[in-house]
Structures are given as C-alpha cells and as structure tokens.
Amino acid sequence: MIRLAWPDVGDAEAGAVADVLATGHLTMGPKVPEFETELARACGTEHAVAVSSGTAALHLAVLALGIGEGDEVIVPAYTFPATANVVALAGARPVLVDVDARTMNIDVERVAAAVTPRTRAVLAVHLFGRPVDWEQLEAAVPERVALIEDAAGALGARRRGRPCGGLGMLGCLSFHPRKVVTTGEGGAVVTSDAEIADAVRQLRHHGWQPPDLRDLPRPGLNYRLSDILCAVGLPQVRRLDELLARRSRIAAGYEQRLAGAVATPRAADGDVHGWQAYVVQLEPRAEALTALRRAGVEAQIGTYALHRLGAYADHGPFPGADAAYERALALPLHARLTDADQDRVAEALRPVTSGFRGQKHLG
Ligand SMILES: Cc1ncc(COP(=O)(O)O)c(C=O)c1O
C-alpha cells in the first residue's frame, strides 16, 4: 500500500523523547520554550505559544481576542470543520463565505460583502499550504476586523516572501501527523502582540498567570503541550527547510506526471506553497478513488464543504465549496514516496482522467 502520509520522524526524535523521559520533567519543562522559540523564528513572529492541537490554537485565538456572543467571524465554507467550530463554541456566529473553486481559498471579494458591524475577525485558511492572497484580504476589511490565520497546514509557506502564520494578528498551527512538522497531536499560536501571547498562555493553563498562582484572573483550559511532544517537534522544525524541499520535489514530480490529466495545485506567482497536502481536482472523483484503492494507493477527499454538514446545513449555498468538495483529491505526499510510487499513482489515474478537458492548473 502506498500511504497517504508518513511522518518524517526517526532517531533524532526518539533520542529527544528519551532525553525528556530521563529528566523526569514531562510537561512544561525546557522543551516547551525551546520549541516555541523555533516556531516563532520560522513564522517571523515575536511569540509562539505551544498548545495541545491546531483546534486548541484556533479556540484560544478566538477567546484571546474576547470574541463571544453577538460577534461574527468570517470563515471559508470549504475547510476543516474546526475553523468554524471554535467560533460557534465561543458563542459567536461563524459567517461562512464561499471559496474560489480554483485556489480553494476564501474568495476575498465575497469577504468584503460579508462584513457587518458585528464582524470581529476573519479566520482565513491557507488551505493545504497555499497562501491566501493576503494584501487583497487586508484591503477587503476595515482595520477594526482582526485577521487570524488558520495556518494549520502552512508552516513554511510564504506569501510574497513573508512566512504564513506571521501575516495576521495571530496565526494558528497544527502538528497533526498529516502536517509537515508533527508532534502526534499538537498546535501553536504565533503572534507579535505580547498581550495576545500572554492571554493565550493564560488560557492554555487554566487561566493562571505564573508566577503568581494565588489568584486566577479568568477561567481557562488545559490546552498545554507536553515536553515529550515538544521534543518530537523540535528536530523537525529545525530541519523545516529540508522537509519542505523534499515535499516540493514530490509536488514537482506529480506536476510532471499529471499536468494536463488533472487540474494540479500551485501557489500564486512569487509565493511558496507549504505542500501540507497535494490536492488535485478531477472528475469523476469517486472513480478515481476506487481506481487508486484498487492499485494499492491510499488517497483521500480534500476537505469539507461545511454547509453539507449537519452543524452548518442552513448556511449555504456555496457553489465554489461544492465544486471543490466534489472534485478535490489528496494524493500520497511524504518523504518515503519514491519515483516508482509516483509512477504508480499516475498510472492508476490514467484510465479515469484520459478524457480530461478541464483547466490545467488550480492556482
Ligand atoms: C485547516 C485546518 N484547520 C484546523 C485543523 C485542526 O488541527 P488539529 O487536527 O491539530 O486539531 C486542521 C487539521 O487537519 C486543518 O486542516
């Protein structure tokens, strides 16, 4: 079986975990700030706060901005559900906005039309690692509206030279095993705003503000990331450029084999794709999935059209999200993928895509 994903971890990570176990400090020891320093450096921000998942990062970003009842937050209609869930769970209203079916990112023109006096923030997703057209997004909303990046899959991606995660007021990262850097489960909030970083730190640790543990200024959660898991992430974030270069080579290998047969992904000119996933578009996708499975290739849908889920069923219609949902297909992408594996993927897709007459590129 050619696997969809395979975390790029080995001896360095195993050794780092063994070192932590030997110290007896399993959580909130020295590995947490070490990991945070490397993350802030990678995102070009002053602060990073490690948390227990990408979802926790998004949740704390929304809470740290004081977003709650009566507020609206604009989110893309095509994304992983956590992007909208955290807004709803904070008591605010997620306002779904359609995506551009080609880039699969939020349609910036529609964002401008969705802003109301209640809009507190836009949660913009760099989907699959493709940077959002950031300057256009900034121009589409009034200054009072905070821009939060769901950079769950965009660590290492760059918009016109600037690292994703560091573009908005806050950025949220995920270290789930399908991400370029993984800690098994994990996430982080990155920001250059010291007050927001403090608020996130407080909220991830029950509401406490160390070193003063006599009072609890506000209620919080336990969204901490353990030293053990930060130790797993550290060697990876230190070799991030190498990890990205390898994924980018695999993406180029797919482009070579598949361009013209399916619509292939790419970043806008001048941007660097983060290649969290390699997601093409084709029709009929169900047949492609069956053909790949039959050839021993693990593949997956792209992500979710939220208005097709019960929780957001009354938010549509979103034709861009529908098109992306129906056509998007994630192909295997990891460092162990060989040229022969990529040949096999392309070969398995050939009978399904031989009549392809659609658009060549998605970017
Ligand atoms: C765009 C996006 N946002 C948020 C998340 C949630 O991250 P986690 O699984 O670490 O909670 C994911 C995870 O896949 C994602 O793809």
PDBQT file of the ligand as one rigid body, heavy atoms in Angstrom, charges set to zero:
ROOT
HETATM    1  C1  LIG A 401      -7.344  23.880   8.038  1.00  0.00    +0.000 C 
HETATM    2  C2  LIG A 401      -7.306  23.163   9.347  1.00  0.00    +0.000 A 
HETATM    3  N1  LIG A 401      -7.636  23.823  10.464  1.00  0.00    +0.000 NA
HETATM    4  C3  LIG A 401      -7.597  23.223  11.663  1.00  0.00    +0.000 A 
HETATM    5  C4  LIG A 401      -7.238  21.911  11.805  1.00  0.00    +0.000 A 
HETATM    6  C5  LIG A 401      -7.259  21.270  13.168  1.00  0.00    +0.000 C 
HETATM    7  O1  LIG A 401      -5.987  20.871  13.599  1.00  0.00    +0.000 OA
HETATM    8  P1  LIG A 401      -5.826  19.669  14.674  1.00  0.00    +0.000 P 
HETATM    9  O2  LIG A 401      -6.171  18.396  13.999  1.00  0.00    +0.000 OA
HETATM   10  O3  LIG A 401      -4.386  19.754  15.071  1.00  0.00    +0.000 OA
HETATM   11  O4  LIG A 401      -6.736  19.998  15.812  1.00  0.00    +0.000 OA
HETATM   12  C6  LIG A 401      -6.874  21.183  10.686  1.00  0.00    +0.000 A 
HETATM   13  C7  LIG A 401      -6.492  19.767  10.828  1.00  0.00    +0.000 C 
HETATM   14  O5  LIG A 401      -6.419  18.995   9.956  1.00  0.00    +0.000 OA
HETATM   15  C8  LIG A 401      -6.918  21.826   9.417  1.00  0.00    +0.000 A 
HETATM   16  O6  LIG A 401      -6.592  21.160   8.295  1.00  0.00    +0.000 OA
ENDROOT
TORSDOF 0
